[in-house]
Amino acid sequence: MTKNPVVYREFGAPEEGDADHKGVDLPPQQQNIRVQATRRGRGGKTVTEVTGFQTTPENLAKLTKQLKNQCGAGGTAKDQAIEIQGDCAQKICQILVGLGYKAKISGGK
């Protein structure tokens, strides 16, 4: 038995990844990206979360590698978001804007 969150669908058969944006690959200028430094649920360690991506997992992995290299920090890509260790929000926002994304820093201190 499969777990499918769709209860009712009027047109067509459900497709894999239909509920989320894993198969969609929008150009960078059409994506609204949010960059936020947070400590929530990480034992007091600061992590910069980059959310709002609508791209394939392969492209997300490439972008994650690029951000990790330019920030000099570790990180990961999961659930259409990127997590970079440390507070690199300003630097990541500048890098993403340079790549053509519409990126904003969200949250305050």
VOGU-3710 file (C-alpha; in Angstrom, 3 decimals, decimal comma):
1> mtknpvvyre> 0,000/0,000/0,000  1,455/3,359/-1,032  1,224/6,580/0,905  -0,413/9,199/-1,310  -1,494/12,516/0,208  -3,890/13,200/-2,693  -7,418/12,316/-1,607  -9,235/13,384/-4,760  -8,055/14,268/-8,251  -10,467/15,203/-10,988
11> fgapeegdad> -8,179/15,089/-14,027  -5,409/12,631/-14,836  -3,518/10,104/-12,808  -1,224/11,164/-9,958  2,390/11,471/-10,975  5,475/10,959/-8,871  6,563/14,214/-7,226  3,363/15,961/-8,319  2,676/17,560/-4,931  6,080/19,204/-4,646
21> hkgvdlppqq> 8,393/21,007/-7,065  11,063/18,333/-7,466  10,511/17,889/-11,204  10,055/21,575/-12,050  13,110/23,498/-13,226  12,337/27,216/-13,382  14,940/29,746/-14,548  16,724/31,570/-11,680  15,015/34,931/-12,338  11,580/33,328/-11,790
31> qnirvqatrr> 12,429/31,852/-8,383  11,866/33,740/-5,131  14,569/32,596/-2,731  14,606/33,259/1,032  17,861/33,213/2,996  17,656/32,963/6,785  20,134/32,248/9,589  18,539/30,097/12,280  19,412/28,005/15,333  16,073/26,260/15,713
41> grggktvtev> 16,364/22,523/16,356  20,130/22,375/15,941  21,432/22,397/19,490  22,451/26,065/19,425  24,457/25,815/16,182  23,760/28,517/13,605  22,763/27,333/10,136  21,869/29,420/7,094  18,742/28,052/5,385  18,093/28,866/1,727
51> tgfqttpenl> 14,528/27,977/0,698  12,161/28,517/-2,219  13,962/26,558/-4,927  11,968/25,088/-7,793  14,613/23,063/-9,556  15,750/19,497/-10,092  17,714/17,705/-7,361  20,767/17,611/-9,656  20,792/21,397/-10,114  20,193/21,892/-6,398
61> akltkqlknq> 23,185/19,665/-5,598  25,412/21,679/-7,979  24,295/24,957/-6,418  24,849/23,545/-2,919  28,407/22,577/-3,818  29,078/26,035/-5,242  27,708/27,804/-2,133  29,666/25,526/0,198  32,905/26,248/-1,688  32,386/30,004/-1,776
71> cgaggtakdq> 31,397/30,190/1,903  34,123/27,807/3,050  31,617/25,828/5,097  29,836/22,509/5,120  26,220/22,037/4,199  23,572/19,915/2,572  20,614/20,014/0,206  17,351/18,447/1,334  13,645/18,983/0,715  14,199/21,616/-2,010
81> aieiqgdcaq> 16,271/23,704/0,422  19,958/24,256/1,127  21,489/24,382/4,605  24,950/25,916/5,021  26,761/25,759/8,364  27,317/29,106/10,062  25,825/32,558/9,553  26,550/33,248/5,865  23,254/34,920/4,953  24,742/38,124/3,491
91> kicqilvglg> 27,343/36,285/1,422  24,872/33,679/0,128  22,371/36,382/-0,822  25,061/38,234/-2,813  26,130/35,030/-4,575  22,541/34,107/-5,509  21,765/37,613/-6,805  24,954/37,396/-8,871  23,682/34,118/-10,351  20,376/35,760/-11,331
101> ykakisggk> 18,114/34,571/-8,508  15,656/36,882/-6,759  17,032/36,368/-3,252  16,068/38,146/-0,037  17,226/37,809/3,529  14,280/36,949/5,768  14,041/37,078/9,517  15,712/39,581/11,782  18,059/39,722/14,687
//
